[in-house]
Amino acid sequence: MYVRRTIKPQVMLLDSWRLFAITVPWSALVVYLHEIRGWETLSVPFLPVSTIGIAVSLYLGFKSTSAYNRWWEARSIWGEVVNNSRTWANYAHNMVHDADYRTQPAICRELIVRHIAWINALAYQLRKNSRLKISDNMHIFDFRRDLKHPDYHADPQSYLKHLTEEERTHIPNHANPATHILRLQGEHLRALAKQGLLSDFRFVEMTSHLGKFYDCQGKSERIKNTPFPRQIAYFGTVFTWIFILLLPIAFVDAFEDETARHHLDHLLAVEYMFMLVPFTSLIAWIFYVIEKVSDSSEDPFEGGASDVPISTLCRTIEIDMKQFLNEGDIPPPLKPLDGIAY
C-alpha cells in the first residue's frame, strides 16, 4: 500500500513509458500522413469519438468502483484479523486458569505463538501464485518487488519458525497449513477443558472465537481465489485502447480548423498540427492511468504497491501479542520500502 502523499514522477514514467512509446509515434504518423502525404481521409468527426470517450469514462468509473470495493473488503477483513487477534491474546492471558484463578503463562504463550504462526501462514498462502511479474525496482502497476525475506511472506519459514518441532514436521504437508494450525488450537482448547483449566463457558467462547478466524480466512481466500470478473476487466482495457488509438484521428479536424481560423501559412500550419502529438498523448495517459488504477486494485493480496499490506499487519499483530507475554524478543515494526507498506 502506497503511504506517501505523492508519487515520484520517475515512478510514474517507469510505468507509463510503454504508453508514450505507442501514442507519440502513432499521433506523429497520423499528422505526417494527413498533412504531408495528403491523406485527407485519415480523419473522423470528433463527435463520435467523444461519445466513445464518455462511454469509456463511465465504464472505467464502474470498474474502478468495483475494484476499490474489492480492495476495501480485503482491508476490512484484515482489520477484523487484527482486532480478533488482540482479543484472542486477552482470552489466552485471562481465561485459561485453574480453580483458584491462577493463570498459566506457559499455556498462554503456546496459544499466542501458535496464533502468530496462523496469521503468518495465512499471509504466506495469500501471497503465493501472484499474477504480478517480479521486479527489483519499485512499480505502481503490474509488478511486485523481489522481497525474498520471510518477513514479507515469500518463504514458508515466515510461519514455520513459530511452530514447534513436531508441528513443523506435518503442518507443511497439508494443502492448507493455516486451516490445520487452527485445528491444533481447537485440539489444545479441548485438552485444556479436559484438564479443568477451561470451564464449559470459557471453552465455548474461545472455540467460537476460533470460528471468527476461520471466517476471516475463508473471506480472504474467496477474494484470492475468485478473480475479478474477466469480462469487466478485459473489456475495460480493450475500450480504453480503442479510444486511445482513435484520438489522433479525431483531433486532426479540430486542429485543422484552428489553423484555418488563424489564417496560418502552410509551414506554420504543419508545425501547429504537430502540437496534436503531446495533447493526444496526455489525454491517452489520463485514460490509461484510470484503467491501470482499477486494474491494480483487483487482487489485493498479490504483493503489489497498492495491495493490502498484510505483512505489515502481521508484524503489528505479532508485536501486540508478544507484548502480552512480556517477552524481550519483540520484533520491530516493518517500515515502508520506498513509500510502500507490504
MIVEX-316345 format. One record per atom (N, C-alpha, C): residue in three letters; x, y, z. Coordinates in steps of 0.2 Angstrom, whole numbers, padded with zeros to 4 digits, always signed. Each point is the difference from the previous one (the first is absolute). Layout:
BEGIN
ALAXYZ...
This chain:
BEGIN
MET+0004-0006+0000MET-0004+0006+0000MET+0004+0006+0000TYR-0001+0005-0005TYR+0004+0006+0000TYR-0002+0004+0005VAL+0005+0003+0004VAL-0001+0004+0006VAL+0002+0007+0000ARG+0004+0001-0006ARG+0002+0007+0000ARG-0006+0005-0003ARG+0001+0006+0001ARG-0005+0005-0002ARG+0000+0000-0008THR+0006+0000-0003THR+0001+0001-0007THR+0004-0006-0003ILE-0001-0001-0006ILE+0004-0005-0004ILE+0005+0003-0004LYS+0006-0002+0000LYS+0006+0003-0003LYS-0001+0000-0008PRO+0001+0005-0003PRO-0001+0000-0008PRO+0004-0006-0003GLN+0006-0001+0002GLN+0004-0006-0003GLN-0004-0006+0000VAL-0003-0001+0006VAL-0004-0006+0001VAL-0006-0001-0005MET-0003+0006-0001MET-0006+0000-0005MET+0003-0001-0007LEU+0006+0003-0001LEU+0002-0001-0007LEU+0002-0007-0001LEU+0003-0003+0005LEU+0002-0007-0001LEU-0006-0005-0002ASP-0006+0002+0003ASP-0006-0004-0002ASP-0004+0003-0006SER+0002+0005-0003SER-0003+0003-0005SER+0003+0001-0007TRP+0007-0002+0000TRP+0004+0001-0006TRP-0003-0004-0006ARG-0002-0006+0002ARG-0003-0004-0006ARG-0006+0003-0003LEU-0004+0004+0004LEU-0006+0003-0003LEU+0003+0006-0005PHE+0005+0004+0003PHE+0002+0005-0005PHE+0004-0003-0006ALA+0003-0006+0001ALA+0004-0003-0006ALA-0005-0002-0005ILE-0006+0000+0001ILE-0006-0002-0005ILE-0003+0006-0002THR-0002+0005+0005THR-0004+0005-0002THR+0003+0006-0004VAL+0007+0001+0002VAL+0003+0006-0003VAL+0002-0002-0007PRO+0003-0006-0002PRO+0001-0002-0007PRO-0007+0000-0004TRP-0005-0003+0003TRP-0006-0001-0004TRP-0003+0007-0001SER+0000+0005+0005SER-0003+0007-0002SER+0004+0003-0005ALA+0007+0000+0001ALA+0004+0003-0005ALA-0001-0003-0007LEU-0001-0007-0001LEU-0001-0003-0006LEU-0007+0003-0003VAL-0005+0001+0004VAL-0006+0002-0003VAL+0000+0007-0002VAL+0004+0004+0003VAL+0001+0007-0002VAL+0004+0000-0007TYR+0005-0004+0000TYR+0005+0000-0006TYR-0004-0003-0006LEU-0004-0005+0001LEU-0004-0002-0006LEU-0006+0005-0002HIS-0003+0003+0005HIS-0005+0005-0002HIS+0003+0006-0003GLU+0005+0003+0003GLU+0002+0007-0002GLU+0005-0001-0006ILE+0005-0004+0001ILE+0005+0000-0005ILE-0001-0005-0006ARG-0003-0006+0002ARG-0001-0005-0006ARG-0007+0002-0003GLY-0004+0004+0003GLY-0006+0002-0003GLY-0006-0005+0001TRP+0000-0004+0005TRP-0005-0005+0001TRP-0006+0003+0003GLU-0004+0004-0003GLU-0005+0004+0002GLU-0006-0005+0004THR+0000-0006-0002THR-0005-0004+0003THR+0002-0003+0006LEU+0006+0001+0002LEU+0002-0002+0007LEU-0002+0004+0005SER-0007+0001+0001SER-0003+0003+0006SER-0007-0002+0001VAL-0002+0001+0006VAL-0007-0002+0001VAL-0003+0006+0004PRO-0007+0001+0000PRO-0003+0006+0003PRO+0002-0001+0008PHE+0000+0005+0003PHE+0002+0000+0007PHE-0006-0002+0005LEU-0006+0001-0002LEU-0006-0002+0004LEU+0000-0007+0001PRO+0000-0005-0005PRO+0000-0007+0002PRO+0005-0002+0005VAL+0006+0003-0001VAL+0006-0003+0004VAL-0001+0003+0007SER-0003+0006+0001SER-0001+0003+0006SER-0006-0004+0004THR-0005-0003-0004THR-0005-0004+0003THR+0003-0006+0002ILE+0005-0003-0003ILE+0003-0006+0002ILE+0004+0001+0006GLY+0003+0006+0001GLY+0004+0002+0006GLY-0004+0001+0006ILE-0006+0002-0001ILE-0005+0001+0006ILE-0002-0007+0002ALA-0001-0005-0005ALA-0002-0006+0002ALA+0005-0004+0003VAL+0007+0001-0002VAL+0005-0003+0003VAL+0001+0003+0007SER+0000+0006+0001SER+0001+0003+0007SER-0006-0003+0005LEU-0006+0000-0003LEU-0005-0003+0005LEU+0002-0007+0002TYR+0002-0004-0005TYR+0002-0007+0001TYR+0006-0001+0005LEU+0005+0004-0001LEU+0006+0000+0004LEU-0002+0002+0007GLY-0005+0005+0001GLY-0002+0002+0006GLY-0004-0006+0004PHE-0004-0004-0004PHE-0003-0006+0003PHE+0005-0005+0002LYS+0005-0001-0004LYS+0006-0005+0001LYS+0004+0002+0006SER+0001+0007+0001SER+0004+0002+0005SER-0003+0000+0007THR-0007+0001+0000THR-0004-0001+0006THR+0000-0007+0002SER-0001-0004-0005SER-0001-0008+0002SER+0007-0002+0003ALA+0006+0002-0003ALA+0006-0002+0002ALA+0002+0003+0007TYR-0002+0006+0001TYR+0001+0003+0006TYR-0004-0004+0006ASN-0006-0001-0002ASN-0004-0004+0005ASN+0003-0007+0002ARG+0003-0003-0005ARG+0003-0006+0001ARG+0006+0001+0005TRP+0004+0005-0002TRP+0006+0002+0005TRP-0002+0001+0007TRP-0005+0004+0000TRP-0002+0003+0007TRP-0003-0006+0004GLU-0003-0005-0003GLU-0003-0006+0003GLU+0006-0004+0003ALA+0005-0001-0004ALA+0006-0003+0002ALA+0004+0003+0006ARG+0000+0007+0000ARG+0003+0004+0006ARG-0005-0001+0006SER-0006+0000-0001SER-0005-0001+0006SER+0001-0006+0003ILE+0001-0006-0004ILE+0001-0006+0002ILE+0006-0001+0005TRP+0006+0004-0003TRP+0006-0001+0004TRP-0001+0005+0006GLY-0004+0005+0000GLY-0002+0004+0006GLY-0003-0005+0005GLU-0004-0004-0002GLU-0003-0005+0005GLU+0005-0005+0003VAL+0005-0002-0005VAL+0005-0004+0003VAL+0004+0003+0005VAL+0002+0006-0001VAL+0003+0004+0005VAL-0003+0001+0007ASN-0007+0002-0001ASN-0004+0000+0007ASN-0001-0006+0003ASN-0002-0005-0004ASN-0001-0007+0003ASN+0006-0003+0003SER+0006+0002-0003SER+0006-0003+0003SER+0002+0003+0007ARG-0001+0006+0000ARG+0001+0003+0007ARG-0005-0003+0005THR-0006-0001-0002THR-0005-0003+0005THR+0002-0007+0002TRP+0003-0004-0005TRP+0002-0006+0001TRP+0006+0000+0005ALA+0005+0005+0000ALA+0005+0000+0004ALA-0003+0002+0007ASN-0005+0004+0001ASN-0003+0001+0006ASN-0003-0006+0003TYR-0003-0004-0004TYR-0004-0006+0002TYR+0006-0005+0003ALA+0005-0001-0004ALA+0005-0005+0002ALA+0003+0003+0006HIS+0001+0006+0002HIS+0003+0003+0006HIS-0004-0001+0006ASN-0007+0001-0001ASN-0004+0001+0006ASN-0005-0006+0000MET-0002-0004-0005MET-0005-0005+0001MET+0003-0007+0002VAL+0006-0001-0002VAL+0003-0007+0002VAL+0003+0001+0007HIS-0004-0003+0005HIS+0002+0000+0007HIS-0003-0006+0003ASP+0003-0001+0006ASP-0003-0006+0004ASP-0005+0002+0005ALA-0002-0004+0004ALA-0006+0002+0004ALA+0002+0005+0005ASP+0006+0002+0001ASP+0002+0005+0005ASP+0002+0007-0004TYR-0002+0000-0007TYR+0001+0005-0004TYR+0007+0002-0001ARG+0004-0005+0000ARG+0007+0001-0001ARG+0001-0001-0008THR+0003+0005-0003THR+0001-0001-0007THR+0006-0004-0002GLN+0000-0002-0006GLN+0005-0005-0003GLN+0005+0003-0005PRO+0005+0003+0002PRO+0004+0004-0005PRO+0003-0004-0006ALA+0002-0007+0002ALA+0002-0004-0005ALA-0005-0002-0006ILE-0006-0001+0003ILE-0005-0002-0005ILE-0002+0007-0004CYS-0001+0005+0004CYS-0001+0007-0004CYS+0005+0001-0005ARG+0006-0001+0001ARG+0005+0001-0005ARG-0001-0005-0006GLU-0001-0006+0001GLU-0001-0005-0005GLU-0006+0002-0004LEU-0006+0002+0003LEU-0006+0002-0004LEU+0002+0007-0004ILE+0004+0004+0002ILE+0001+0006-0003ILE+0005-0001-0006VAL+0005-0003+0001VAL+0005-0002-0005VAL-0003-0004-0005ARG-0004-0005+0001ARG-0003-0003-0005ARG-0004+0004-0004HIS-0004+0005+0003HIS-0004+0005-0004HIS+0004+0004-0005ILE+0006+0002+0003ILE+0005+0004-0004ILE+0002-0004-0006ALA+0001-0007+0001ALA+0001-0004-0006ALA-0006+0000-0005TRP-0006+0000+0003TRP-0006+0000-0005TRP+0000+0006-0004ILE+0001+0006+0003ILE-0001+0006-0004ILE+0006+0000-0006ASN+0006-0002+0002ASN+0005+0000-0005ASN-0001-0006-0005ALA-0003-0006+0002ALA-0002-0005-0005ALA-0005+0003-0005LEU-0005+0003+0003LEU-0005+0003-0005LEU+0003+0005-0005ALA+0004+0005+0003ALA+0003+0005-0004ALA+0004-0004-0006TYR+0004-0005+0002TYR+0004-0003-0005TYR-0004-0004-0005GLN-0006-0003+0002GLN-0004-0003-0005GLN-0003+0005-0005LEU-0002+0006+0003LEU-0003+0005-0004LEU+0005+0003-0005ARG+0006+0000+0002ARG+0006+0003-0005ARG+0002-0005-0005LYS-0001-0006+0001LYS+0002-0005-0005LYS-0004+0001-0007ASN+0003-0002-0005ASN-0003+0000-0007ASN-0002+0007-0002SER+0004+0005+0001SER-0002+0006-0002SER+0000+0001-0008ARG-0005+0004-0003ARG+0000+0001-0007ARG+0005+0005-0002LEU+0003+0004+0005LEU+0004+0006-0002LEU+0007-0003-0001LYS+0004+0004-0005LYS+0006-0002-0002LYS+0005+0003+0006ILE+0006-0003+0001ILE+0005+0001+0005ILE+0005+0006-0003SER+0001+0005+0004SER+0005+0005-0002SER+0004+0002+0006ASP+0006+0002-0002ASP+0005+0002+0006ASP-0002+0008+0001ASN-0003+0003-0004ASN-0002+0007+0001ASN-0007+0001+0002MET-0002+0005+0003MET-0006+0002+0002MET-0005+0002-0005HIS-0006-0003-0001HIS-0005+0001-0005HIS-0006+0002+0003ILE-0004+0004-0003ILE-0007+0001+0002ILE-0005-0006-0002PHE+0001-0001-0007PHE-0004-0005-0003PHE+0004-0006-0003ASP-0004-0006+0000ASP+0002-0006-0004ASP+0006-0004+0003PHE+0004+0003+0005PHE+0006-0003+0003PHE-0001+0000+0007ARG+0004-0005+0003ARG+0001+0000+0007ARG+0008-0001+0002ARG+0002+0003+0005ARG+0007+0000+0002ARG+0002-0007+0002ASP+0007-0001-0002ASP+0003-0007+0002ASP+0002+0000+0007LEU-0005-0001+0004LEU+0001+0000+0008LEU+0000-0007+0002LYS+0006-0003+0001LYS+0001-0007+0001LYS+0000-0001+0008HIS+0001+0005+0004HIS+0000-0001+0007HIS-0006-0003+0003PRO+0000-0005+0004PRO-0006-0003+0003PRO-0004+0005+0003ASP+0002+0006+0002ASP-0004+0005+0003ASP-0006+0002-0005TYR+0002+0000-0006TYR-0005+0002-0005TYR-0004-0006-0003HIS+0000-0006+0003HIS-0004-0006-0001HIS+0002-0002-0007ALA+0006+0000-0002ALA+0002-0003-0007ALA+0003-0007+0001ASP+0000-0002+0007ASP+0003-0007+0002ASP-0004-0003+0005PRO-0001-0007+0000PRO-0004-0003+0006PRO+0003+0001+0006GLN+0007+0002+0001GLN+0003+0001+0006GLN-0004+0006+0004SER-0003+0004-0003SER-0004+0005+0003SER-0005-0002+0005TYR-0003-0006-0001TYR-0004-0003+0005TYR+0003-0006+0004LEU+0004-0004-0004LEU+0003-0006+0003LEU+0004+0002+0007LYS+0003+0005+0000LYS+0005+0002+0005LYS-0004+0001+0007HIS-0007+0001-0001HIS-0004+0001+0006HIS-0003-0007+0003LEU+0001-0005-0004LEU-0002-0007+0002LEU+0005-0004+0004THR-0003-0005+0004THR+0005-0004+0003THR+0003-0005-0005GLU+0005-0003+0003GLU+0003-0005-0005GLU-0004-0006-0002GLU-0005-0002+0004GLU-0005-0005-0002GLU-0005+0003-0005GLU-0002+0006+0001GLU-0005+0003-0005GLU+0003+0001-0006ARG+0007+0002-0001ARG+0003+0001-0006ARG+0001-0006-0004THR-0001-0006+0003THR+0001-0006-0004THR-0006-0002-0004HIS-0006+0002+0002HIS-0006-0002-0004HIS-0004+0006-0002ILE+0000+0006+0003ILE-0004+0005-0003ILE+0001+0002-0007PRO+0006+0001-0002PRO+0002+0002-0007PRO-0003-0006-0005ASN-0001-0006+0002ASN-0003-0005-0005ASN-0007+0001-0002HIS-0004+0004+0004HIS-0007+0001-0002HIS+0000+0005-0005ALA-0006+0000-0004ALA-0001+0004-0005ALA-0001+0007+0002ASN-0003+0001+0006ASN-0002+0006+0003ASN+0003+0000+0007PRO+0006+0002+0001PRO+0004+0000+0007PRO-0004+0004+0005ALA-0003+0006-0002ALA-0003+0005+0005ALA-0006-0003+0003THR-0004-0004-0004THR-0006-0004+0002THR+0002-0005+0006HIS+0006-0003-0001HIS+0002-0005+0005HIS+0003+0003+0006ILE+0003+0006-0001ILE+0002+0003+0006ILE-0005+0002+0005LEU-0006+0002-0003LEU-0006+0001+0004LEU-0003-0006+0003ARG+0001-0005-0004ARG-0003-0007+0003ARG+0004-0002+0006LEU+0007+0001+0000LEU+0004-0001+0006LEU-0002+0004+0006GLN-0002+0007-0002GLN-0002+0004+0006GLN-0006-0003+0003GLY-0005-0002-0004GLY-0006-0003+0002GLY+0001-0007+0004GLU+0005-0004-0002GLU+0002-0006+0004GLU+0003+0002+0007HIS+0004+0005+0000HIS+0003+0003+0006HIS-0005+0002+0005LEU-0005+0004-0003LEU-0006+0002+0005LEU-0003-0006+0003ARG-0002-0005-0004ARG-0003-0006+0002ARG+0004-0003+0006ALA+0006-0001-0001ALA+0005-0003+0005ALA+0000+0005+0006LEU+0000+0006+0000LEU-0001+0005+0005LEU-0006-0001+0004ALA-0006-0001-0003ALA-0006-0001+0003ALA+0000-0006+0004LYS+0003-0006-0003LYS+0000-0006+0003LYS+0004+0000+0006GLN+0005+0005+0000GLN+0005+0000+0006GLN-0004+0005+0006GLY-0005+0003-0002GLY-0003+0004+0005GLY+0002+0007+0000LEU+0004+0002-0005LEU+0002+0007-0001LEU-0004+0005-0004LEU-0005-0003-0003LEU-0005+0004-0003LEU-0007-0003+0002SER-0004+0004+0002SER-0007-0002+0002SER-0004+0000-0007ASP-0006-0003+0000ASP-0004-0001-0006ASP-0001+0007-0003PHE-0002+0005+0004PHE-0001+0006-0004PHE+0006+0003-0003ARG+0006+0000+0003ARG+0006+0002-0002ARG+0002-0004-0006PHE-0001-0006+0000PHE+0002-0005-0006PHE-0005+0002-0006VAL-0006+0001+0001VAL-0004+0002-0005VAL+0001+0007-0003GLU+0002+0005+0004GLU+0002+0006-0002GLU+0006+0000-0004MET+0005-0003+0002MET+0007+0000-0004MET-0001-0004-0006THR-0004-0006+0000THR-0001-0003-0007THR-0004+0004-0005SER-0005+0003+0003SER-0004+0005-0005SER+0005+0005-0002HIS+0005+0002+0003HIS+0004+0005-0002HIS+0005-0003-0006LEU+0002-0006+0001LEU+0003-0003-0005LEU-0004+0000-0007GLY-0007-0001+0001GLY-0004+0001-0006GLY+0000+0006-0003LYS+0002+0006+0003LYS+0001+0006-0003LYS+0006+0000-0004PHE+0005-0003+0002PHE+0006-0001-0004PHE-0001-0004-0006TYR-0004-0005+0001TYR-0001-0004-0006TYR-0004+0004-0005ASP-0005+0004+0002ASP-0004+0005-0004ASP+0004+0005-0004CYS+0005+0003+0004CYS+0004+0005-0003CYS+0005-0004-0006GLN+0002-0006+0002GLN+0004-0003-0005GLN-0004-0002-0006GLY-0006-0002+0001GLY-0004-0002-0006GLY-0002+0006-0004LYS-0001+0006+0003LYS-0001+0006-0004LYS+0006+0002-0004SER+0006-0001+0003SER+0006+0002-0003SER+0001-0005-0006GLU-0001-0006+0001GLU+0001-0005-0005GLU-0005+0001-0006ARG-0006+0002+0002ARG-0005+0001-0006ARG+0002+0006-0004ILE+0003+0005+0003ILE+0003+0006-0005ILE+0006-0003-0004LYS+0004-0003+0004LYS+0006-0003-0004LYS-0001-0004-0005ASN-0005-0005+0001ASN-0001-0005-0005ASN-0006+0001-0005THR-0003+0006+0001THR-0005+0002-0005THR+0002+0006-0004PRO+0002-0001-0006PRO+0003+0006-0004PRO-0006+0005-0001PHE+0003+0006+0000PHE-0005+0005-0002PHE-0003-0001-0007PRO-0007+0000-0001PRO-0003-0002-0006PRO+0004+0002-0006ARG+0002-0005-0004ARG+0005+0002-0006ARG-0004+0004-0005GLN-0006-0001-0001GLN-0003+0004-0005GLN+0000+0007+0001ILE-0001+0002+0007ILE+0001+0007+0002ILE+0007+0003-0001ALA+0005-0004+0002ALA+0006+0002+0000ALA+0003+0001-0007TYR-0001-0006-0004TYR+0002+0000-0007TYR-0003+0005-0004PHE-0006+0001+0000PHE-0003+0005-0005PHE+0001+0007+0002GLY+0002+0001+0007GLY+0002+0007+0002GLY+0006+0001-0004THR+0005-0004+0000THR+0006+0001-0003THR-0001+0001-0008VAL-0004-0004-0003VAL-0001+0000-0007VAL-0003+0007-0002PHE-0005+0002+0004PHE-0004+0006-0002PHE+0005+0006+0001THR+0005+0000+0005THR+0004+0005+0001THR+0005+0001-0006TRP+0003-0006-0002TRP+0004+0000-0006TRP-0003+0002-0006ILE-0006-0002-0001ILE-0004+0003-0006ILE+0000+0007+0000PHE-0002+0003+0005PHE-0001+0007+0001PHE+0007+0004-0001ILE+0005-0003+0003ILE+0007+0003-0001ILE+0002+0000-0007LEU-0001-0005-0004LEU+0002-0001-0007LEU-0004+0005-0004LEU-0006+0001+0002LEU-0005+0005-0004LEU+0002+0007+0001LEU+0003+0002+0006LEU+0001+0007+0001LEU+0003+0004-0005PRO+0006-0002-0002PRO+0004+0004-0005PRO-0004+0001-0007ILE-0004-0005-0002ILE-0004+0000-0006ILE-0006+0005+0001ALA-0002+0000+0006ALA-0006+0005+0001ALA+0002+0007+0001PHE+0006+0001+0003PHE+0003+0007+0001PHE+0002+0003-0006VAL+0001-0003-0005VAL+0003+0003-0006VAL-0004+0005-0003ASP-0007-0001-0001ASP-0004+0005-0002ASP-0001+0006+0005ALA+0000-0001+0006ALA+0000+0005+0005ALA+0006+0005+0000PHE+0006-0003-0001PHE+0006+0004+0000PHE+0000+0004-0007GLU-0002-0004-0005GLU+0000+0003-0007GLU-0005+0006+0000ASP-0005+0000+0003ASP-0005+0006+0001ASP+0003+0006+0003GLU+0005-0002+0005GLU+0003+0006+0004GLU+0005+0003-0005THR+0004-0004-0004THR+0004+0003-0005THR-0003+0005-0005ALA-0006-0002-0002ALA-0004+0004-0005ALA-0003+0006+0003ARG-0002-0001+0007ARG-0003+0006+0003ARG+0005+0006+0001HIS+0007-0002+0001HIS+0005+0005+0001HIS+0004+0001-0006HIS-0002-0002-0006HIS+0003+0001-0006HIS+0007-0001+0000LEU+0002-0006+0002LEU+0008-0001+0000LEU+0002-0002-0007ASP+0006+0001-0001ASP+0003-0002-0007ASP+0001-0008+0001HIS+0002-0003-0006HIS+0001-0007+0000HIS+0005-0003+0005LEU+0006+0004+0001LEU+0005-0003+0004LEU-0002+0001+0007LEU-0003+0005+0002LEU-0002+0001+0007LEU-0006-0005+0002ALA-0004-0001-0005ALA-0006-0004+0001ALA+0003-0007+0001VAL+0005-0002-0004VAL+0002-0007+0002VAL+0004-0001+0006GLU+0003+0005+0002GLU+0003+0000+0007GLU-0005+0000+0006TYR-0005+0004-0002TYR-0006+0000+0005TYR-0003-0007+0001MET-0001-0003-0006MET-0003-0006+0000MET+0004-0005+0004PHE+0006+0000+0000PHE+0004-0004+0004PHE-0001+0001+0008MET-0003+0005+0002MET-0002+0001+0007MET-0005-0005+0002LEU-0003-0003-0005LEU-0005-0005+0002LEU+0003-0006+0004VAL+0007-0001-0002VAL+0003-0006+0003VAL+0000+0000+0008PRO+0003+0006+0003PRO+0000+0000+0007PRO-0007+0000+0003PHE-0005+0003-0003PHE-0007+0001+0003PHE-0003-0007+0000THR+0000-0004-0006THR-0003-0006+0000THR+0004-0005+0005SER+0006+0000+0001SER+0004-0004+0004SER-0002+0001+0007LEU-0001+0007+0002LEU-0002+0001+0007LEU-0007-0002+0001ILE-0005+0000-0004ILE-0007-0002+0001ILE+0000-0008+0000ALA+0004-0003-0004ALA+0001-0007+0000ALA+0003-0003+0007TRP+0005+0004+0002TRP+0003-0002+0007TRP-0005+0001+0005ILE-0004+0005+0000ILE-0005+0000+0006ILE-0005-0006+0000PHE-0003-0002-0006PHE-0004-0006-0001PHE+0004-0006+0002TYR+0006+0000-0002TYR+0004-0006+0001TYR+0001-0001+0008VAL+0002+0005+0003VAL+0001+0000+0008VAL-0007-0002+0003ILE-0005+0003-0002ILE-0007-0002+0003ILE-0001-0007+0000GLU+0001-0003-0006GLU-0001-0007-0001GLU+0005-0004+0004LYS+0007+0002+0001LYS+0005-0004+0003LYS-0002+0001+0008VAL-0002+0005+0002VAL-0002+0001+0007VAL-0005-0005+0003SER-0005-0001-0004SER-0005-0005+0001SER+0003-0007-0001ASP+0004-0001-0005ASP+0003-0007-0001ASP+0005-0002+0006SER+0003+0005+0003SER+0005-0001+0006SER-0004-0002+0006SER-0006+0002+0000SER-0004-0001+0007SER-0004-0007-0001GLU+0000-0003-0005GLU-0004-0006-0001GLU+0001-0006+0005ASP+0007-0001+0001ASP+0002-0006+0004ASP+0004+0003+0005PRO-0002+0001+0006PRO+0003+0004+0005PRO+0005-0004+0005PHE+0001-0006-0002PHE+0005-0004+0004PHE+0006-0003-0004GLU+0002+0004-0006GLU+0005-0003-0004GLU+0007+0003+0002GLY+0000+0005+0004GLY+0007+0002+0002GLY+0002+0006-0004GLY-0005+0004-0004GLY+0002+0005-0004GLY+0000+0007+0004ALA+0001+0005-0003ALA+0001+0007+0004ALA-0007+0002+0003SER-0005-0002-0003SER-0007+0003+0002SER-0004-0005+0004ASP+0003-0006+0001ASP-0003-0005+0004ASP-0001+0001+0007VAL-0004-0004+0003VAL-0001+0000+0008VAL+0007-0002+0003PRO+0003+0004+0005PRO+0006-0002+0002PRO+0000-0005+0006ILE-0001-0006-0002ILE-0001-0006+0005ILE+0006-0002+0003SER+0006+0001-0003SER+0006-0001+0004SER+0001+0005+0006THR-0002+0006-0002THR+0001+0005+0006THR-0005-0001+0005LEU-0006-0002-0002LEU-0006-0001+0005LEU+0002-0006+0004CYS+0003-0005-0003CYS+0003-0006+0004CYS+0005+0002+0005ARG+0004+0004-0002ARG+0005+0002+0005ARG-0003+0004+0006THR-0005+0004-0002THR-0003+0004+0005THR-0004-0004+0005ILE-0003-0006-0002ILE-0003-0005+0004ILE+0005-0003+0004GLU+0005-0002-0003GLU+0005-0004+0004GLU+0003+0005+0006ILE+0001+0006-0002ILE+0003+0004+0006ILE-0005+0001+0005ASP-0007+0001-0001ASP-0005+0001+0005ASP+0000-0006+0004MET+0000-0006-0003MET-0001-0006+0004MET+0006-0002+0004LYS+0006+0001-0003LYS+0006-0002+0004LYS+0000+0005+0006GLN-0002+0006+0000GLN+0000+0005+0005GLN-0005-0003+0006PHE-0005-0004-0002PHE-0004-0003+0005PHE+0004-0005+0005LEU+0006-0003-0004LEU+0004-0005+0004LEU+0006+0003+0003ASN+0001+0007+0000ASN+0005+0003+0003ASN+0007-0003-0002GLU+0001-0002-0006GLU+0006-0003-0003GLU+0004+0006-0003GLY+0007-0002+0000GLY+0005+0005-0002GLY+0001-0001-0008ASP-0002-0005-0003ASP+0001-0001-0007ASP-0005+0003-0005ILE-0002+0006+0002ILE-0006+0003-0004ILE+0003+0003-0006PRO-0002-0002-0006PRO+0003+0003-0006PRO-0002+0007-0001PRO+0004+0004-0004PRO-0002+0007-0002PRO-0005+0000-0005PRO-0004+0005-0001PRO-0005+0001-0005PRO+0003+0000-0007LEU-0003-0003-0005LEU+0002+0000-0007LEU-0001+0007-0002LYS+0006+0003-0002LYS+0000+0007-0003LYS-0002+0000-0008PRO-0003+0005-0002PRO-0002+0000-0007PRO+0007+0000-0004LEU+0000-0003-0006LEU+0006+0000-0005LEU-0002+0005-0006ASP+0004+0005+0000ASP-0002+0005-0006ASP-0007+0003+0000GLY-0002+0001+0007GLY-0007+0002+0000GLY-0006-0005+0000ILE+0002-0006+0000ILE-0005-0005-0001ILE+0000-0005+0006ALA-0006-0001+0003ALA+0000-0005+0005ALA-0003-0007-0003TYR+0004-0005+0001TYR-0001-0007-0003TYR-0004-0004+0006
